[in-house]
Amino acid sequence: MSGKKDITIVDIARELNISISTVSRGLKDHPDINKDTRQKIWNKAEQLGYTANIFASNFRKKKTNTLGVIIHRLHGYFISSLLDGMEKVANEAGYNLIISQSRESYHKEMANAKTMLANRVDGLLISLAYDTESLAHIEPFINKGIPVIFFDRVFENSQGVSVIIDNYKNAYDITKHLITEGCSKIMHITACLKRNVYAERYRGYRRALEDYNIPFSDDMLILNDMNPQDGIAAAEKILQMENRPDGLFIAEDENAAYCMHHLKQNGVRIPEDIAIAGFNNDPISRTVDPNLTTVNYPAYDIGAVAATSLISQLNGASSVVQVMNKIVLKSEVIIRESSRRKK
């Protein structure tokens, strides 16, 4: 059985016995069409069940009013806050978001990028997957003049604006804090060092150790995928060590919370035996006992600034944006009970 025929402006024009161009301009509230005629057009459109063909209109304008977002994974407070900031800015400027996740896979990220291109997004916002080593899948956007904004996980010197925080400085500061609290054997638990966020946190951690003459050994580094089970696995590894660390700097709060909880269940006193610090200031950092020392990562602001930068380029402010190739937002260490060994 065939579906009901879509109502077009031709049908409205026929019903009202007026020209198609008059209907078209009336539906757009054009001042050349008098108010009474415009009202008749709108009434008839509503009566017939007319809906504007936005896709066709956008195709003619070569604009879809959609922004593509590729995120590494749709999980956790950080990502939801970031997307909230993006969506608010985008919606207020008349744009909708098409959101996809790479699930930490370059191949999925590449497929997502192709889909975004096929859907004719006006601009792209992207945070890179763990194993992304090339931006070849982004080049078609650049070649077509479609602006690209990288956020959180970025490539250095990439074509496009990057919106980040100073991961190096924050990692240095949080490691320094653990040292000043009396820790001399500090383990770092982090994720794939190909990504800037984790590479910079590792670099800041190592520099702080060097500056305070604390030796580093390979058994003081654990790489995982930063999920809850990995936090528990890291705790198990620590429990089996003969010479345990007295400080932990863990690159994400959720991982840190699960690690800390498992250590406590097995008799480790926090912070007396092991002082612990996380990163991101997730709500879980304020609900675990003791509350978790962390770094305030302004996720909502990252999303809002990234979307604002993209829309600025779409509105013709590219010359300004090109000068500001990297936007670094303010962030800082928040010291709580999980690392306070000196009362």
N, C-alpha and C positions, 0 to 999 in steps of 0.2 A: 504493500500500500504506500503510495507516494505521500511525502510529508507536505505540510501546509506551505504554500508559496510565501516567500518573504515579501513584505510590503516595501515598495520603493517610492521615491519622490514622483515617479511617473504616475503611480496609482493615485497619489494625493492630488496631483495636478488634474488628472482626469475627473476625479470626484468633484473638485471645486471649479472645473472648467476654466482654469487659469494656466499660464505657461509653466513649464518645468523650471525655468530660471527663476521665476517669481517664488516658487515653492522653495527652491534651494536657498535663495537669499533670505526668505522669510524665516526658515528654520535656523538661520545663522543670526537672526535679529538685526538684519541689515537696515540701516536708517532710511534707505530709499523706498522700503516697503512700509506703507502706512500701518499704524498700530492695529487697526481693526482687522486688516487683511492678515497680518502676522498672527493675531489671535485665532482667526479662522483656520489658518494653516496648522497651528499647533493643536487645536481642538480636533481637527480631522486626523492628524497624525496619531494622536492618542487613541481616537476612536478606532482607527484601522489597525492599531498595534505596530506602528512604525518604530523601528530602532535604527539609529544612524549606523552606517557601515564604517566604523572607525578604522578598520584595517585598510579599506580602499582609500579613505581620506588620507591616512598616514602614508600610504604607498605613493600617492600623488605628491605629497609634500616631501617625500623621502625622509620621513621622520616617524618614529613609532612611539615616542615618549616612554620608552622602557630602557632601564639600565640593567645590564647583566651583572650578577654577583657570583663569583666562584669562590667558595670557602673550602678549607681543607676538611672540616667535618662539622656537621650541624649538631653540636653537643656542648652542653655546659653553659654556665652563667656568662662567661666572657663573650662567647659567640652570640648568645641571645641579646646581650646588651649592645654589642657592636652593631648587629643588624637592626636593632631598635633605633639607634642613632641614624643609621643610613636611611631607613624607611621614613622616618619623620621628615628629614631634610628633603628627600626625593619627593614624597607626597605633597609637601608644601610648595614645591616647585613644579608640580604637575606631572611628575614621573612615577611610573610603577617599577617595581623590582622583579626580575626573574632570578630566582636563587637556586643554585645547584651546589653539590658538594663533590669533592674529588675523592673522599675517603682515603686520603693520603696516598693517592696513586697518580703518577704523572700521566699514565695512559687514560685514566678517567678524566683528569683535568683537561687533557688535549681534546677528548670527545666532547666535554662540556663547552669548551671554547668554540668548537665547530658548530655546536647547536646554537650558541649565542649569536654567532655570525650569521647563521641561516635564518635566525629570527630577527635579524636586522636591528639589534640593540643599538641605541644611540651612543652608548659608552660602556666600558667594562671596569668593574672593580674586582680585584683578585688578590687572594692570599694563597701562597704557593704550598703545594704538597711536600711531604718529606723528601721524596726522591726526584723532584723536578731539578734537572741540571741544564735545561735549555729553554729558551723562550721562543723557539721557532713557531709554536702554536699561537703566539701573541703577535707575530710579525704581520699576518694578514690584517689585523685591526689597525696597526700603525700605517700600513700601506694604503688602506682605504680612508685614512684620516679620522678613524674612530678613536677618541681619546681613551687611554688606559690609566687607571690609578692602582698602584700596588699598596697594600696595607698589611701591617703586622709582619708577615713573612714576605720578604722582598729579595730582589737581586740588587747588589750594589751596581751603580752606573747603568741601570736599565733605562730604556727609553720609556718615559712616563714618570709621573710624580709618585714618590713613596711617602706614606704616612706611617710614622713609627714612634717609638720612645727610645731613650738612650739605654739600651739593654746592658751595654758594657759598664757604664757608670753605676747603674743600680746594682749589678752583680758585684762590682768592686765594693760598693758601700755595704752591701749586706754581708759579704765575706769579711770585710774589715770589722763589722759589728760583732760577728761570731769570734773573731780573734781577740777583740778587746774585752769580750766576756770570758776569756780564758781558754778558748778552744785552740788546740795546737795540732789536731789531726782531723782535718775537715774533709768530709766526702762530698762530692758533687754528683747529684742524680739528675740526669737531663735526657734530652731526646736527640734526634738526628742532627749531627753537627754540620750538615750541608746547609741547613737553614740558618739565616742570619740571627734569629732570635736566640737560638740555642748556642750558636757559635760565639755570639757576642757575650752571652752570659758566662760561657765557659772561659772566654778570654779575660773577662773582668775578674772572675774567680781566681784564675791562675796568676794574674798580675798582682792581686792583693796578697796571695801567698808569697810571691817573690819579694814584694816590698817589705814584708814582715819576716823574711828569712825562714819561712816554713816550707820544708821540702814536700814535693808532690811525688806520689807513686801511682802506678797504673791501677792498683786495687782501690784507689780512692775515687774512681770514676765509674759510674754505672750509666749505661745508655739503655733506654727503653722507650715505649710508645706513650708514656705519660697517662696511662689509664689506671683505674683503681686497683686492678689485679697486679699491675706492675709495681704499684706502691707496696703491696703486701709481699710480692716476690723480693723486692729490694730489702724489706725489713728482715725477711728470712735469711737472706744472704748475710746481712749485718750480724744477726744473731749467731751465725755459724763461724764468724771471724774470731780468731784468737785475740787479735789486737784490734778491737773495735774503734771506730772513729768516736770522737767526743763532740763533733759538730756535723750537721747535715745542712747543705744548701741544696734544696730541691727546686727544680725549674718551674713547677706548677703546683698550685695549692691543693688541688684534689689528690694528686699523687702523694703529696706531703702528708695530708690528713690521714690517708689510709695507711701509709708507712708508719706514722707516729702512733696511730691507734693499735696497730699490730705489735709494735715494739712495747707499748705500755701493757698490753695483754700478756706479754711474756716477761714482765718484771723490770723493764727498763724505765728508769725515772727520767722524766722530761721536765726541766732541762738539766737536772743535776748530773745525770750520766751522759746524756746526749742532748745538746741544744739543737733546735731545728728551726729552719727558716724556709719559707716557700716563695711564691711569686704569683702575682695577678690580683690579690685582694678579693678573691671569690668569697661569697657569703659563708662557705664552709670554714674559712679561716677564722671566723668569729664565733662559730658554734662548737668547734672541737675544744677539748679540754686537755692542756691549757690552750688558750687562744694563740693562733699561729702568727708569728712574725712573718711579714710578707712585703711585697712591693705593690704600691697602688698603681695599677695599669688602667688608665682611663678608657675602658672599652667603648662606652657610649660616645665619648668625644672622638675617638679614632674613627668610628663609623660615620659620625656627623661631619667631621672635617674631610674625610675621604670623599663622601658624597658631594659636599659643598665644592670641593676642588674640581670634581668631574663636571658638575653642572656649570661652574664658572668657565671651564674650557668650552663647553657646548654653547655658552652664551657669548663666546668670542673673547674671553680673557686669557687666551693661550700665551700671549707674550709675557704676561705677568707670571703665570704658572711655570713657564719654562725657566725663569730665573730661580724660582723656588722649587728645585727639583726634588728636594727632600724636606718634609715637614716633620719636625721633632716635637712631640707634645711633652708637657711637663709630667714627671712621675717622681715618686719618692718612697724611701723605705719607711714602713710602719712597724715599730718595735712593740712586740707583745710578750706575754709570759713564756712562750715556748722557747725563747732564747735568752731570757734574763737570768743569768747565773749569779750575777753580782746584784744583790738586793739593795 
